[in-house]
Amino acid sequence: MGRLPMLKVALLLAICVSAVWAQKYGVGKPATPTDIAARDYSISAKGAGLPPGAGSAKEGQELYVKHCSTCHGLKLEGDAEQGNPALAGGVGTLTSAKPVKTVGSYWPYAPGVFDYIRRAMPYDNPRTLKTDEYYAITAYVLSVSGIVKPDERLDATTLPQVKMPNRDGFVPDPRVAGKRPSY
Amino acid sequence: MRGPFRGPRIFHFGDRASHDTFNPMAKRDRRGFLTLGAAVALSSCTEKKAAVPSEVGAPMTEYGQRSPFEKTARAFKSAKPGTGGSRTPLEETYGILTPSPLHFERHHAGVPAIDPAKHDLLVHGLVERDQIFSLDALKRLPSVSRIHFLECSGNSGGEWVNPQDTAQRSHGLASCTEWTGVLLKTVLEEAGIKPGASWVIAEGADACLMARSIPLAKCLDDAILAYGQNGEALRPEQGYPLRLLLPGWEGNASIKWLRRLQVSGEPMHSREETAHYTDLLPDGKARQFTFDLDAKSVILRPSGGQTAQPGFIEITGLAWSGRGKVDKVEISSDAGKTWMVATLDEPRLTKAFSRFRLPWKWDGQPVDIASRATDDTGYVQPTTEALVAVRGTKSTYHHNGIKTWRIGADGKVTNA
């Protein structure tokens, strides 16, 4: 029992692993970096994928009024009747009888705010604003909750450094199935 | 909210079941026509002829329609176009399958109109080979057809503080259909998963590019890339031409109009897995990635909005569990003091609706009836009180508490 059997095992393992992931059917076609870039909008919680560009709350206020206030209100108060969420306020209410979940009080990641606004807004015309404008609107929404200063410029470097008030507000799902379940 | 079809309905025996299975004296003659034994022959049967059409009926059609007499419909609030949910009238369905046109809907930016020839699926990220699969390519791969329920985790969300008065309103964000497609595992292995992968970010082609992060283990287990539903192509509102289907998990994660899968070493923490679909607890913390749908059941006949008649009643309803098969459903007619075991239709399928039935006699006195499901993990459906004791009343999602209906002296059924 020298080195040889170990080597054989390692070789066998390597063959198995590569066999598992070898292309079996060959029905897909290769995706190019261009294909991926054209479709990939996602930005990680840590900010990976944030595009070049920048904007401040000062620049964002006018854009917000123009593109967002019809649904979310001039004071970011939202319109519950129409299902348009409030974007500011509610900090400190999460343990109360009437928790108010907003970008300011509930959302854990600032890059996530940018991701969603760029991905899905304006509601009836999504992904039509410029990257700088999305940064500026994000900055304005965060500024109304006092999370960033009015003249603070947000970009791919500074946005991930913004700490959201509810950053540590989330816990994993503890539920288990079985005879002694947890709810 | 209440549409014209929601009016009170008389519920009594014979309403749904065929008479020949009920009447022990009934028998069929050699030609298969129902005849009645002499002991129960009714004069009206022989004297009156049934009204049958005297003209040739309608011609064949290429795509069938239901009878114009049938009005069962999904119910929804008309809010902002493209948002909100429509609810399945579970109490007006039979068996375990939901007809595709009655399957509940939940959209966040409307139903996109997608030409399947122009739609494909990008698989990229921590994979050996970034790949694009056309619909035709996906259909060439080994396929599966499986019956699974789909439930919005917001189903029964009203029950936390404001219990609803019909099953459609309380439980109608759940449906069960047969899904056909390719296992997600097959497609991920075709791309080749790289070491370090632990999540897959799925993204739809709706206007809001709905995105959710799915643990890789689920993707390699029973997740389906579905293109078929109930024997035909997916309906547009169910994700045509391609959707993700995660059996037993909250519906929102089963991304519709699927266009992109990104294999990743971490979740994305998208809006729908932070700001929404997280369960706020009394201490202000919120549970995140609460995918599993625990065992649940609801009595559908008799149920809220219906009117019961004294005498024989078949109590029937649906039960399901996102953890496996339904093992047992019990019915109580004494506020949970004692429980009677209902029969369950066969076959019992995993992560699918199970139909339960219990022959019962109502004596005409006011009574509360409730059902309780146990799944094959041993989990017993809890009371709402037991849920509230842990989660408070602000967690919005994942309410699977026991639902109790009250039959009044007048037979009218309401939320208890």
Interface residues (C-beta under 8 A of the other chain):
Chain A: V20 W21 A22 Q23 K24 Y25 V27 G28 K29 P30 A31 T32 D35 I36 R39 D40 Y41 S42 I43 S44 A45 C71 Q82 G83 N84 P85 L94 T95 P99 K101 V103 Y106 W107 P108 Y109 G112 D115 Y116 R119 A120 Y123 P126 G169 F170 V171 P172 D173 P174 R175 A177 G178 K179 P181 S182 Y183
Chain B: A79 K80 T83 G84 H108 A109 L122 V123 H124 E128 R129 D130 Q131 I132 F133 S134 A137 L138 R140 L141 T186 E189 E190 A191 G192 I193 I201 E203 A207 C208 L209 A211 R259 R260 Q262 S264 E266 P267 M268 H269 S270 R271 T274 A275 T278 L280 L281 P282 D283 G284 K285 A286 R287 Q288 F289 T290 F291 D292 D294 R323 G324 D375 T377 G378 Y379 V380 P382 A386 L387 A389 V390 R391 K394
